[in-house]
Structures are given as C-alpha cells and as structure tokens.
Amino acid sequence: MGHKFVALSYAVITCISLIKYRKVPVAASFIAAGPLMASVTAWNLVVLPSSSNIDHSKRLNLALLCFGILGLIGKDIITTAPWLWIVTCLVAVINSTKGYGYGLKGWELKRKEGKSNIALLLEDILGEMKSFVSTITNVKSSSVYYATITFAIMKLTIFYNIVQQLLLLVSSSSWNYPLFCANIFRFKKLHLLTVAAFTIMKEGSSSSNNSSKNLLLPLKLGLGFSTSAIAALCITQKNKSMAVWMTFLALFSIVDAIKTTLSSYTSKEKSN
C-alpha cells in the first residue's frame, strides 16, 4: 500500500509540473523527470515480487530512500505542490526503510546476532558498489550499459560540485543555498536514472524469463522519457556533443521500452 501511494503521489507531482511549466516544455520535461522516475521506481516495487528479485528490490528501495531524503533536504526550492512533495518524500523514506530493512534484510533478526542496522546498511551499500563495478567490467556493451556509465559519471560530477559547496561553506562561510538545493535535486534524479539503467542492464544480462523482464517496463518507460528530457535540454543549451550522445541513448531506451511493451502484450495474448 505504501509504495502505491508513493507511486501515485509522485505521478501527480509529475503531471502538475508538466501542466504548470507547459509554456516551456523542455524545462517542464526536465523538472518532471525526477518525480516520474521516483513514481516508476515505486511502482516497480509494487509489481516486482521481492521474494524472487531480492537484489533488485533492495537496490530500488535504497534508491527511493535516497531520493526521499535528498528531496526533503532540498525541499525549499520546490514550487510545485510543496506540501504534497514533503508528505510523499516522507512516506517514501519510511516505506523504503521498512521495505528494505525489515521486509528484505530481517533487521530484527540480525540485531540478535550483534549487527547494528547502520552496519548492515553500510554493508549493503558497499556490496552494491562492488556489484556495480563487477557488472560494468563483465557485462557485454549495450545501449543501457552506456546509459548506466553516462548517468554514473554525471552523478559523480554533481556530487563533486556538492562537496565543493560544502567545503566552501566550512572554509569561508559562503553559502549559495539555492544552488546547493539545485545540485541536490540533480543528483537525486541522476542517482535514480543510474540505478534504473543498472537494474535493467543486470536483468538483461541474467537468465531470467521474459515475464520477469517485462515487469521492468515502468523503469524502461521512465528511463526513455527522462533521457529524452535531458537530450532536449542539452540541445537547447547548444551542448552539441552531449546532445548527440543523449539523443542516441534516448532513442535506444525508447526502442527497448517499445520492444518490452510488445513482448508483454504478446505474452498476454498467448496466455489467453
């Protein structure tokens, strides 16, 4: 029930953003890409059976948890339904913590074994980082592979900017809070895109059946829309090389989503 509420609320925020900024469609789609990715991530946790996809469920819960926390940190720059945003981010944080810690990790049981929840969380984050590096170095190159690498690099660049701003605050008490919040919002959006692309890539390289892969359709649709939004933004900013690259990734993401949609439709027709 919790993830359904989160998915619906972020979807409502996405629609409000698109309507509110409809006169500047490129900016509107870029702004809407964040809550849209949060919505499809939450919905994937609804349709993805955690018992058969534990790694994916852990990864998506952690990503949604991070998105919710950062969304609350940078909430002051939100002008689209701010109270709905705050409530949705709070529910996302609470529900993802419950889904990850108690539903998937059995924190209460582990506590009896002498492990703290923080230690378990750090253990899993390090495990995810190792899994990321291992998968990137071993999986065959594909469009979603390049998307994962691209978003990860973009995310690290924004993270570097955030660290620089924090160091500047410590050393000189100079603080550009709006810029800090803007970077926080870019980071959380790129983090979800990286996790979504990585999850799709891992599923594509696994031996899972088509029905399991079809469950990732919401993530693929969100990835296609968000990549297209970034590509459009790069075009308007006249960043030619990045615009060409992001357009390439967007086209392949959309084609992959269409193929999955057709595959899902065909599977349903056969079952009927």
PATIFI-600590 format. One record per atom (N, C-alpha, C): residue number from 1; x, z, y; atom name. Coordinates in steps of 0.02 Angstrom, whole numbers, plus 50000, padded with zeros to 5 digits. Layout:
> num;X;Z;Y;atome
> NUM;X;Z;Y;CA
...
***
This chain:
> num;X;Z;Y;atome
> 1;50041;50000;49940;N
> 1;50000;50000;50000;CA
> 1;50043;50000;50063;C
> 2;50098;50039;50062;N
> 2;50142;50045;50120;CA
> 2;50173;49979;50140;C
> 3;50200;49942;50091;N
> 3;50232;49878;50105;CA
> 3;50181;49826;50128;C
> 4;50120;49831;50103;N
> 4;50067;49785;50126;CA
> 4;50052;49796;50200;C
> 5;50049;49859;50220;N
> 5;50037;49875;50291;CA
> 5;50094;49848;50334;C
> 6;50156;49859;50311;N
> 6;50215;49836;50348;CA
> 6;50215;49760;50355;C
> 7;50201;49726;50299;N
> 7;50199;49653;50299;CA
> 7;50146;49626;50347;C
> 8;50086;49656;50345;N
> 8;50031;49634;50388;CA
> 8;50047;49649;50462;C
> 9;50073;49708;50476;N
> 9;50087;49728;50546;CA
> 9;50141;49684;50577;C
> 10;50195;49671;50539;N
> 10;50247;49627;50566;CA
> 10;50221;49555;50574;C
> 11;50175;49535;50530;N
> 11;50144;49468;50536;CA
> 11;50102;49464;50600;C
> 12;50066;49518;50616;N
> 12;50026;49521;50678;CA
> 12;50072;49517;50739;C
> 13;50128;49554;50737;N
> 13;50176;49552;50792;CA
> 13;50205;49482;50800;C
> 14;50218;49448;50744;N
> 14;50242;49379;50745;CA
> 14;50193;49334;50781;C
> 15;50130;49339;50763;N
> 15;50077;49297;50794;CA
> 15;50070;49312;50869;C
> 16;50072;49376;50887;N
> 16;50067;49396;50957;CA
> 16;50126;49366;50997;C
> 17;50185;49369;50969;N
> 17;50245;49343;51002;CA
> 17;50238;49267;51013;C
> 18;50216;49232;50962;N
> 18;50208;49159;50968;CA
> 18;50156;49141;51021;C
> 19;50102;49180;51024;N
> 19;50049;49166;51074;CA
> 19;50072;49186;51144;C
> 20;50104;49244;51150;N
> 20;50125;49269;51215;CA
> 20;50176;49223;51249;C
> 21;50223;49197;51210;N
> 21;50276;49155;51238;CA
> 21;50266;49081;51221;C
> 22;50203;49060;51213;N
> 22;50188;48992;51192;CA
> 22;50213;48939;51241;C
> 23;50221;48957;51305;N
> 23;50244;48909;51355;CA
> 23;50318;48894;51348;C
> 24;50354;48936;51311;N
> 24;50425;48924;51296;CA
> 24;50432;48927;51220;C
> 25;50411;48875;51184;N
> 25;50406;48877;51111;CA
> 25;50472;48892;51075;C
> 26;50528;48869;51102;N
> 26;50592;48881;51069;CA
> 26;50608;48955;51070;C
> 27;50601;48986;51130;N
> 27;50613;49058;51136;CA
> 27;50563;49097;51094;C
> 28;50500;49074;51094;N
> 28;50447;49108;51056;CA
> 28;50463;49109;50982;C
> 29;50486;49053;50955;N
> 29;50501;49050;50883;CA
> 29;50562;49092;50866;C
> 30;50611;49095;50912;N
> 30;50670;49136;50900;CA
> 30;50652;49210;50901;C
> 31;50610;49230;50949;N
> 31;50588;49300;50953;CA
> 31;50546;49319;50891;C
> 32;50503;49273;50870;N
> 32;50458;49286;50814;CA
> 32;50494;49286;50747;C
> 33;50554;49257;50744;N
> 33;50590;49252;50681;CA
> 33;50606;49320;50651;C
> 34;50620;49370;50694;N
> 34;50637;49437;50670;CA
> 34;50579;49471;50633;C
> 35;50521;49481;50668;N
> 35;50465;49512;50633;CA
> 35;50438;49470;50575;C
> 36;50446;49403;50580;N
> 36;50424;49361;50524;CA
> 36;50465;49375;50462;C
> 37;50532;49380;50470;N
> 37;50575;49395;50413;CA
> 37;50560;49464;50384;C
> 38;50545;49512;50429;N
> 38;50527;49579;50405;CA
> 38;50461;49577;50366;C
> 39;50415;49535;50390;N
> 39;50350;49529;50356;CA
> 39;50357;49499;50286;C
> 40;50396;49445;50280;N
> 40;50403;49412;50214;CA
> 40;50445;49455;50167;C
> 41;50492;49494;50195;N
> 41;50531;49539;50153;CA
> 41;50487;49593;50124;C
> 42;50444;49622;50167;N
> 42;50397;49674;50143;CA
> 42;50348;49645;50092;C
> 43;50325;49583;50105;N
> 43;50278;49552;50059;CA
> 43;50311;49538;49992;C
> 44;50375;49519;49993;N
> 44;50411;49507;49931;CA
> 44;50416;49571;49889;C
> 45;50421;49627;49923;N
> 45;50423;49691;49887;CA
> 45;50355;49708;49857;C
> 46;50302;49678;49884;N
> 46;50235;49687;49856;CA
> 46;50227;49645;49793;C
> 47;50249;49582;49795;N
> 47;50237;49535;49740;CA
> 47;50293;49536;49687;C
> 48;50351;49563;49706;N
> 48;50408;49564;49659;CA
> 48;50406;49627;49617;C
> 49;50395;49621;49551;N
> 49;50393;49681;49508;CA
> 49;50461;49717;49508;C
> 50;50463;49778;49534;N
> 50;50526;49814;49540;CA
> 50;50557;49828;49472;C
> 51;50516;49835;49421;N
> 51;50542;49851;49355;CA
> 51;50585;49795;49326;C
> 52;50567;49732;49343;N
> 52;50604;49676;49316;CA
> 52;50655;49647;49365;C
> 53;50654;49671;49427;N
> 53;50701;49646;49478;CA
> 53;50729;49704;49518;C
> 54;50759;49751;49484;N
> 54;50781;49813;49517;CA
> 54;50833;49799;49571;C
> 55;50882;49756;49558;N
> 55;50933;49741;49608;CA
> 55;50903;49710;49670;C
> 56;50857;49663;49661;N
> 56;50826;49631;49718;CA
> 56;50783;49681;49757;C
> 57;50747;49723;49722;N
> 57;50705;49772;49756;CA
> 57;50747;49822;49796;C
> 58;50803;49843;49767;N
> 58;50848;49888;49804;CA
> 58;50874;49854;49867;C
> 59;50896;49792;49859;N
> 59;50926;49755;49915;CA
> 59;50875;49744;49971;C
> 60;50814;49725;49953;N
> 60;50763;49711;50004;CA
> 60;50739;49776;50037;C
> 61;50733;49830;49998;N
> 61;50714;49894;50027;CA
> 61;50767;49919;50077;C
> 62;50831;49912;50059;N
> 62;50884;49933;50104;CA
> 62;50884;49890;50168;C
> 63;50873;49825;50160;N
> 63;50871;49780;50218;CA
> 63;50814;49797;50265;C
> 64;50756;49811;50236;N
> 64;50697;49829;50277;CA
> 64;50706;49897;50310;C
> 65;50740;49943;50275;N
> 65;50755;50008;50303;CA
> 65;50801;50001;50364;C
> 66;50852;49959;50357;N
> 66;50899;49946;50412;CA
> 66;50862;49914;50471;C
> 67;50819;49866;50456;N
> 67;50780;49831;50508;CA
> 67;50737;49881;50547;C
> 68;50704;49926;50511;N
> 68;50660;49975;50542;CA
> 68;50699;50024;50587;C
> 69;50755;50048;50562;N
> 69;50796;50096;50601;CA
> 69;50822;50063;50665;C
> 70;50850;50002;50659;N
> 70;50876;49967;50718;CA
> 70;50820;49947;50766;C
> 71;50761;49932;50737;N
> 71;50704;49916;50779;CA
> 71;50683;49975;50822;C
> 72;50690;50035;50795;N
> 72;50673;50096;50833;CA
> 72;50727;50112;50885;C
> 73;50790;50099;50867;N
> 73;50845;50111;50914;CA
> 73;50838;50066;50976;C
> 74;50820;50003;50965;N
> 74;50816;49956;51021;CA
> 74;50745;49945;51047;C
> 75;50701;49992;51033;N
> 75;50629;49982;51048;CA
> 75;50614;49973;51122;C
> 76;50659;49996;51167;N
> 76;50644;49995;51238;CA
> 76;50641;49925;51268;C
> 77;50667;49874;51233;N
> 77;50662;49807;51260;CA
> 77;50602;49769;51232;C
> 78;50563;49802;51190;N
> 78;50503;49771;51161;CA
> 78;50448;49767;51214;C
> 79;50422;49707;51224;N
> 79;50366;49697;51271;CA
> 79;50304;49672;51235;C
> 80;50311;49657;51170;N
> 80;50255;49632;51130;CA
> 80;50227;49688;51086;C
> 81;50168;49713;51103;N
> 81;50135;49766;51064;CA
> 81;50185;49822;51046;C
> 82;50214;49856;51097;N
> 82;50266;49906;51084;CA
> 82;50245;49963;51037;C
> 83;50182;49987;51044;N
> 83;50161;50042;51001;CA
> 83;50152;50020;50929;C
> 84;50127;49960;50920;N
> 84;50121;49933;50852;CA
> 84;50190;49924;50822;C
> 85;50238;49902;50863;N
> 85;50307;49894;50840;CA
> 85;50336;49960;50817;C
> 86;50328;50012;50857;N
> 86;50356;50078;50840;CA
> 86;50325;50105;50776;C
> 87;50259;50101;50771;N
> 87;50224;50126;50711;CA
> 87;50246;50088;50649;C
> 88;50250;50021;50656;N
> 88;50269;49979;50598;CA
> 88;50340;49993;50576;C
> 89;50386;50001;50624;N
> 89;50455;50016;50606;CA
> 89;50460;50085;50572;C
> 90;50422;50133;50597;N
> 90;50422;50200;50566;CA
> 90;50397;50197;50494;C
> 91;50342;50161;50484;N
> 91;50314;50155;50416;CA
> 91;50363;50118;50371;C
> 92;50397;50066;50399;N
> 92;50446;50028;50360;CA
> 92;50503;50073;50338;C
> 93;50527;50115;50383;N
> 93;50582;50161;50367;CA
> 93;50561;50211;50313;C
> 94;50503;50241;50322;N
> 94;50479;50291;50274;CA
> 94;50465;50260;50206;C
> 95;50430;50203;50207;N
> 95;50411;50172;50143;CA
> 95;50471;50143;50106;C
> 96;50518;50114;50144;N
> 96;50578;50086;50111;CA
> 96;50622;50140;50083;C
> 97;50625;50197;50118;N
> 97;50663;50254;50092;CA
> 97;50632;50280;50028;C
> 98;50566;50286;50028;N
> 98;50531;50309;49968;CA
> 98;50539;50258;49911;C
> 99;50529;50194;49927;N
> 99;50533;50141;49876;CA
> 99;50602;50136;49846;C
> 100;50653;50142;49890;N
> 100;50721;50137;49866;CA
> 100;50744;50200;49830;C
> 101;50738;50257;49865;N
> 101;50766;50319;49839;CA
> 101;50729;50349;49781;C
> 102;50664;50355;49788;N
> 102;50625;50390;49737;CA
> 102;50597;50342;49684;C
> 103;50579;50282;49706;N
> 103;50550;50234;49659;CA
> 103;50601;50200;49616;C
> 104;50661;50186;49645;N
> 104;50711;50147;49608;CA
> 104;50772;50187;49586;C
> 105;50789;50237;49625;N
> 105;50852;50273;49610;CA
> 105;50841;50341;49578;C
> 106;50780;50367;49579;N
> 106;50768;50432;49549;CA
> 106;50809;50487;49581;C
> 107;50805;50491;49648;N
> 107;50846;50539;49684;CA
> 107;50837;50611;49660;C
> 108;50777;50630;49645;N
> 108;50765;50699;49623;CA
> 108;50803;50715;49559;C
> 109;50805;50666;49514;N
> 109;50841;50675;49452;CA
> 109;50916;50679;49464;C
> 110;50940;50635;49507;N
> 110;51011;50633;49521;CA
> 110;51035;50697;49556;C
> 111;50992;50726;49597;N
> 111;51010;50788;49631;CA
> 111;51030;50842;49581;C
> 112;50994;50843;49525;N
> 112;51008;50893;49474;CA
> 112;51076;50881;49442;C
> 113;51100;50819;49448;N
> 113;51165;50802;49420;CA
> 113;51222;50815;49470;C
> 114;51204;50842;49528;N
> 114;51255;50860;49577;CA
> 114;51271;50807;49628;C
> 115;51233;50752;49631;N
> 115;51245;50699;49679;CA
> 115;51195;50704;49736;C
> 116;51221;50702;49798;N
> 116;51176;50704;49856;CA
> 116;51146;50635;49868;C
> 117;51090;50634;49904;N
> 117;51058;50570;49920;CA
> 117;51102;50525;49962;C
> 118;51140;50556;50009;N
> 118;51185;50517;50052;CA
> 118;51240;50485;50010;C
> 119;51266;50523;49963;N
> 119;51319;50496;49919;CA
> 119;51293;50437;49878;C
> 120;51231;50443;49854;N
> 120;51200;50389;49815;CA
> 120;51188;50327;49858;C
> 121;51167;50339;49920;N
> 121;51155;50284;49966;CA
> 121;51219;50246;49981;C
> 122;51273;50284;49997;N
> 122;51337;50253;50011;CA
> 122;51364;50216;49950;C
> 123;51352;50246;49892;N
> 123;51374;50216;49828;CA
> 123;51341;50147;49819;C
> 124;51276;50144;49834;N
> 124;51240;50081;49827;CA
> 124;51259;50030;49879;C
> 125;51271;50052;49941;N
> 125;51292;50006;49994;CA
> 125;51359;49974;49976;C
> 126;51406;50015;49952;N
> 126;51471;49989;49930;CA
> 126;51462;49941;49871;C
> 127;51415;49958;49826;N
> 127;51401;49915;49769;CA
> 127;51374;49848;49790;C
> 128;51330;49849;49841;N
> 128;51302;49787;49867;CA
> 128;51356;49744;49900;C
> 129;51403;49776;49935;N
> 129;51458;49739;49967;CA
> 129;51502;49706;49915;C
> 130;51516;49743;49861;N
> 130;51557;49714;49806;CA
> 130;51519;49657;49772;C
> 131;51453;49666;49763;N
> 131;51412;49613;49732;CA
> 131;51412;49551;49776;C
> 132;51409;49561;49841;N
> 132;51408;49505;49889;CA
> 132;51473;49465;49883;C
> 133;51529;49500;49885;N
> 133;51595;49466;49881;CA
> 133;51603;49431;49814;C
> 134;51583;49466;49760;N
> 134;51588;49437;49693;CA
> 134;51546;49374;49685;C
> 135;51484;49377;49710;N
> 135;51439;49320;49704;CA
> 135;51464;49261;49745;C
> 136;51486;49275;49807;N
> 136;51510;49222;49852;CA
> 136;51570;49186;49823;C
> 137;51614;49223;49789;N
> 137;51675;49192;49763;CA
> 137;51665;49157;49696;C
> 138;51609;49171;49663;N
> 138;51598;49143;49596;CA
> 138;51542;49091;49591;C
> 139;51492;49095;49635;N
> 139;51435;49051;49630;CA
> 139;51453;48981;49654;C
> 140;51418;48931;49627;N
> 140;51429;48862;49648;CA
> 140;51402;48851;49719;C
> 141;51437;48808;49757;N
> 141;51416;48794;49826;CA
> 141;51348;48761;49828;C
> 142;51307;48781;49875;N
> 142;51241;48752;49885;CA
> 142;51221;48765;49957;C
> 143;51163;48738;49978;N
> 143;51141;48748;50047;CA
> 143;51129;48822;50062;C
> 144;51099;48857;50014;N
> 144;51085;48928;50025;CA
> 144;51149;48969;50023;C
> 145;51199;48945;49988;N
> 145;51265;48977;49988;CA
> 145;51295;48974;50058;C
> 146;51292;48914;50088;N
> 146;51319;48905;50156;CA
> 146;51278;48944;50207;C
> 147;51213;48949;50196;N
> 147;51170;48988;50240;CA
> 147;51190;49062;50238;C
> 148;51203;49087;50178;N
> 148;51224;49157;50170;CA
> 148;51288;49170;50208;C
> 149;51337;49127;50198;N
> 149;51402;49134;50232;CA
> 149;51394;49131;50308;C
> 150;51354;49082;50331;N
> 150;51344;49072;50403;CA
> 150;51313;49133;50435;C
> 151;51258;49158;50406;N
> 151;51224;49215;50435;CA
> 151;51267;49278;50431;C
> 152;51306;49285;50379;N
> 152;51350;49343;50372;CA
> 152;51403;49343;50427;C
> 153;51432;49284;50442;N
> 153;51482;49278;50495;CA
> 153;51450;49292;50563;C
> 154;51391;49264;50575;N
> 154;51355;49276;50638;CA
> 154;51340;49350;50646;C
> 155;51320;49382;50592;N
> 155;51303;49453;50593;CA
> 155;51365;49495;50610;C
> 156;51422;49479;50580;N
> 156;51483;49516;50593;CA
> 156;51507;49506;50666;C
> 157;51495;49447;50694;N
> 157;51512;49434;50763;CA
> 157;51471;49478;50810;C
> 158;51406;49483;50797;N
> 158;51363;49527;50837;CA
> 158;51383;49600;50828;C
> 159;51400;49619;50766;N
> 159;51421;49687;50753;CA
> 159;51484;49704;50793;C
> 160;51530;49657;50797;N
> 160;51591;49667;50837;CA
> 160;51574;49678;50910;C
> 161;51525;49641;50936;N
> 161;51503;49650;51006;CA
> 161;51473;49719;51016;C
> 162;51434;49742;50967;N
> 162;51403;49808;50972;CA
> 162;51457;49862;50974;C
> 163;51506;49856;50930;N
> 163;51561;49905;50928;CA
> 163;51599;49905;50994;C
> 164;51611;49846;51022;N
> 164;51646;49841;51086;CA
> 164;51607;49878;51142;C
> 165;51541;49869;51141;N
> 165;51499;49902;51192;CA
> 165;51501;49978;51184;C
> 166;51501;50002;51122;N
> 166;51505;50074;51110;CA
> 166;51572;50102;51131;C
> 167;51626;50065;51117;N
> 167;51693;50087;51138;CA
> 167;51699;50088;51214;C
> 168;51667;50039;51247;N
> 168;51668;50036;51320;CA
> 168;51632;50096;51349;C
> 169;51577;50116;51316;N
> 169;51539;50175;51339;CA
> 169;51582;50238;51334;C
> 170;51619;50244;51279;N
> 170;51661;50304;51268;CA
> 170;51718;50307;51317;C
> 171;51749;50249;51331;N
> 171;51809;50247;51372;CA
> 171;51796;50248;51447;C
> 172;51740;50216;51469;N
> 172;51730;50210;51541;CA
> 172;51661;50231;51565;C
> 173;51620;50253;51519;N
> 173;51551;50273;51535;CA
> 173;51509;50215;51563;C
> 174;51534;50154;51553;N
> 174;51496;50095;51574;CA
> 174;51448;50077;51518;C
> 175;51385;50065;51535;N
> 175;51335;50056;51483;CA
> 175;51284;50003;51504;C
> 176;51285;49947;51469;N
> 176;51235;49895;51481;CA
> 176;51183;49902;51426;C
> 177;51135;49946;51437;N
> 177;51087;49962;51385;CA
> 177;51044;49903;51362;C
> 178;51018;49863;51409;N
> 178;50978;49804;51387;CA
> 178;51018;49757;51343;C
> 179;51082;49746;51360;N
> 179;51124;49702;51319;CA
> 179;51137;49732;51251;C
> 180;51147;49799;51249;N
> 180;51157;49834;51186;CA
> 180;51095;49825;51141;C
> 181;51035;49835;51169;N
> 181;50973;49828;51130;CA
> 181;50964;49756;51106;C
> 182;50982;49708;51150;N
> 182;50976;49638;51131;CA
> 182;51021;49622;51071;C
> 183;51081;49649;51072;N
> 183;51128;49638;51016;CA
> 183;51103;49673;50952;C
> 184;51074;49732;50960;N
> 184;51045;49767;50903;CA
> 184;50991;49724;50871;C
> 185;50948;49693;50912;N
> 185;50894;49652;50886;CA
> 185;50921;49589;50853;C
> 186;50972;49559;50881;N
> 186;51002;49500;50849;CA
> 186;51033;49519;50782;C
> 187;51066;49577;50781;N
> 187;51099;49599;50719;CA
> 187;51049;49610;50663;C
> 188;50994;49645;50678;N
> 188;50945;49660;50625;CA
> 188;50912;49596;50599;C
> 189;50902;49548;50644;N
> 189;50873;49484;50623;CA
> 189;50921;49447;50577;C
> 190;50984;49444;50596;N
> 190;51035;49409;50557;CA
> 190;51049;49445;50491;C
> 191;51041;49512;50492;N
> 191;51051;49550;50430;CA
> 191;50997;49532;50379;C
> 192;50935;49528;50401;N
> 192;50880;49509;50356;CA
> 192;50890;49437;50331;C
> 193;50912;49393;50374;N
> 193;50924;49324;50354;CA
> 193;50980;49320;50302;C
> 194;51032;49359;50312;N
> 194;51088;49360;50264;CA
> 194;51064;49386;50196;C
> 195;51026;49440;50197;N
> 195;51001;49470;50134;CA
> 195;50953;49422;50099;C
> 196;50909;49390;50138;N
> 196;50861;49343;50109;CA
> 196;50897;49284;50076;C
> 197;50945;49255;50112;N
> 197;50982;49198;50084;CA
> 197;51022;49219;50023;C
> 198;51052;49278;50026;N
> 198;51091;49303;49969;CA
> 198;51047;49315;49908;C
> 199;50987;49344;49919;N
> 199;50941;49357;49864;CA
> 199;50918;49292;49832;C
> 200;50903;49242;49873;N
> 200;50882;49176;49847;CA
> 200;50939;49144;49808;C
> 201;51000;49151;49834;N
> 201;51059;49122;49801;CA
> 201;51071;49155;49733;C
> 202;51066;49221;49730;N
> 202;51076;49256;49667;CA
> 202;51024;49237;49615;C
> 203;50962;49231;49638;N
> 203;50908;49212;49593;CA
> 203;50918;49141;49567;C
> 204;50942;49097;49612;N
> 204;50953;49027;49592;CA
> 204;51010;49020;49542;C
> 205;51060;49066;49546;N
> 205;51117;49061;49500;CA
> 205;51105;49100;49436;C
> 206;51048;49136;49432;N
> 206;51034;49176;49373;CA
> 206;50995;49135;49322;C
> 207;50983;49165;49266;N
> 207;50946;49130;49213;CA
> 207;50872;49149;49213;C
> 208;50847;49174;49269;N
> 208;50777;49194;49273;CA
> 208;50731;49135;49264;C
> 209;50671;49147;49239;N
> 209;50624;49092;49231;CA
> 209;50594;49071;49298;C
> 210;50558;49014;49297;N
> 210;50531;48986;49359;CA
> 210;50481;49032;49392;C
> 211;50441;49067;49353;N
> 211;50390;49111;49382;CA
> 211;50422;49166;49424;C
> 212;50480;49191;49401;N
> 212;50516;49242;49439;CA
> 212;50544;49213;49503;C
> 213;50570;49152;49499;N
> 213;50598;49120;49558;CA
> 213;50543;49101;49608;C
> 214;50484;49084;49583;N
> 214;50428;49067;49627;CA
> 214;50405;49125;49669;C
> 215;50418;49186;49645;N
> 215;50399;49246;49683;CA
> 215;50439;49253;49747;C
> 216;50494;49217;49752;N
> 216;50536;49220;49812;CA
> 216;50514;49170;49865;C
> 217;50457;49137;49854;N
> 217;50432;49087;49902;CA
> 217;50424;49115;49972;C
> 218;50395;49175;49983;N
> 218;50390;49201;50051;CA
> 218;50458;49205;50087;C
> 219;50509;49227;50050;N
> 219;50576;49231;50080;CA
> 219;50601;49162;50100;C
> 220;50589;49113;50057;N
> 220;50612;49045;50070;CA
> 220;50576;49014;50131;C
> 221;50512;49027;50137;N
> 221;50473;49003;50194;CA
> 221;50498;49036;50259;C
> 222;50509;49102;50255;N
> 222;50535;49137;50314;CA
> 222;50604;49113;50333;C
> 223;50646;49101;50284;N
> 223;50714;49076;50296;CA
> 223;50712;49007;50329;C
> 224;50667;48964;50305;N
> 224;50660;48897;50333;CA
> 224;50638;48899;50406;C
> 225;50588;48941;50421;N
> 225;50564;48947;50490;CA
> 225;50618;48975;50536;C
> 226;50649;49030;50514;N
> 226;50698;49064;50556;CA
> 226;50760;49021;50569;C
> 227;50783;48986;50517;N
> 227;50841;48942;50526;CA
> 227;50824;48885;50574;C
> 228;50763;48859;50570;N
> 228;50740;48806;50615;CA
> 228;50738;48833;50687;C
> 229;50716;48895;50696;N
> 229;50712;48925;50762;CA
> 229;50782;48932;50793;C
> 230;50830;48953;50752;N
> 230;50899;48960;50777;CA
> 230;50928;48892;50793;C
> 231;50913;48842;50751;N
> 231;50936;48774;50764;CA
> 231;50908;48748;50830;C
> 232;50844;48759;50843;N
> 232;50812;48737;50905;CA
> 232;50844;48771;50965;C
> 233;50859;48836;50958;N
> 233;50891;48873;51012;CA
> 233;50960;48845;51027;C
> 234;50998;48829;50975;N
> 234;51065;48800;50984;CA
> 234;51061;48732;51019;C
> 235;51009;48694;51004;N
> 235;51000;48628;51036;CA
> 235;50987;48637;51111;C
> 236;50942;48684;51128;N
> 236;50926;48695;51199;CA
> 236;50986;48723;51237;C
> 237;51029;48760;51202;N
> 237;51089;48787;51234;CA
> 237;51147;48737;51234;C
> 238;51134;48678;51206;N
> 238;51183;48623;51204;CA
> 238;51247;48643;51166;C
> 239;51237;48683;51115;N
> 239;51292;48701;51071;CA
> 239;51290;48651;51013;C
> 240;51322;48594;51024;N
> 240;51312;48536;50979;CA
> 240;51333;48550;50907;C
> 241;51393;48576;50897;N
> 241;51417;48586;50829;CA
> 241;51373;48635;50791;C
> 242;51354;48691;50824;N
> 242;51311;48740;50791;CA
> 242;51241;48712;50780;C
> 243;51218;48672;50827;N
> 243;51151;48642;50821;CA
> 243;51147;48596;50760;C
> 244;51199;48556;50751;N
> 244;51201;48510;50693;CA
> 244;51203;48549;50628;C
> 245;51245;48601;50625;N
> 245;51253;48641;50564;CA
> 245;51188;48679;50547;C
> 246;51158;48710;50598;N
> 246;51097;48748;50585;CA
> 246;51039;48702;50567;C
> 247;51038;48642;50596;N
> 247;50986;48593;50578;CA
> 247;50993;48573;50505;C
> 248;51055;48563;50483;N
> 248;51069;48548;50413;CA
> 248;51043;48603;50367;C
> 249;51058;48665;50385;N
> 249;51036;48722;50344;CA
> 249;50959;48729;50345;C
> 250;50930;48716;50404;N
> 250;50857;48721;50411;CA
> 250;50822;48670;50367;C
> 251;50846;48608;50367;N
> 251;50815;48555;50328;CA
> 251;50817;48572;50253;C
> 252;50875;48595;50230;N
> 252;50880;48612;50159;CA
> 252;50839;48673;50140;C
> 253;50834;48721;50187;N
> 253;50792;48780;50174;CA
> 253;50719;48760;50168;C
> 254;50697;48715;50212;N
> 254;50627;48692;50210;CA
> 254;50613;48652;50147;C
> 255;50661;48609;50128;N
> 255;50653;48569;50066;CA
> 255;50649;48615;50006;C
> 256;50691;48666;50005;N
> 256;50691;48715;49949;CA
> 256;50624;48751;49945;C
> 257;50598;48770;50003;N
> 257;50533;48805;50005;CA
> 257;50477;48759;49980;C
> 258;50479;48695;49999;N
> 258;50429;48647;49977;CA
> 258;50432;48637;49902;C
> 259;50494;48631;49876;N
> 259;50503;48623;49803;CA
> 259;50476;48683;49765;C
> 260;50488;48743;49791;N
> 260;50463;48803;49759;CA
> 260;50387;48806;49762;C
> 261;50358;48784;49818;N
> 261;50285;48783;49825;CA
> 261;50254;48736;49774;C
> 262;50284;48676;49766;N
> 262;50259;48627;49718;CA
> 262;50267;48653;49647;C
> 263;50324;48686;49634;N
> 263;50336;48714;49568;CA
> 263;50286;48769;49551;C
> 264;50271;48811;49601;N
> 264;50222;48864;49591;CA
> 264;50152;48835;49579;C
> 265;50135;48783;49616;N
> 265;50069;48750;49607;CA
> 265;50064;48718;49539;C
> 266;50118;48685;49516;N
> 266;50119;48653;49451;CA
> 266;50112;48705;49394;C
> 267;50146;48762;49402;N
> 267;50143;48815;49352;CA
> 267;50072;48842;49347;C
> 268;50038;48849;49403;N
> 268;49969;48874;49403;CA
> 268;49922;48824;49370;C
> 269;49934;48759;49384;N
> 269;49892;48706;49354;CA
> 269;49900;48706;49278;C
> 270;49961;48716;49254;N
> 270;49973;48716;49182;CA
> 270;49941;48776;49149;C
> 271;49944;48834;49183;N
> 271;49914;48895;49154;CA
> 271;49839;48890;49151;C
> 272;49810;48851;49197;N
> 272;49737;48842;49197;CA
> 272;49715;48789;49145;C
***
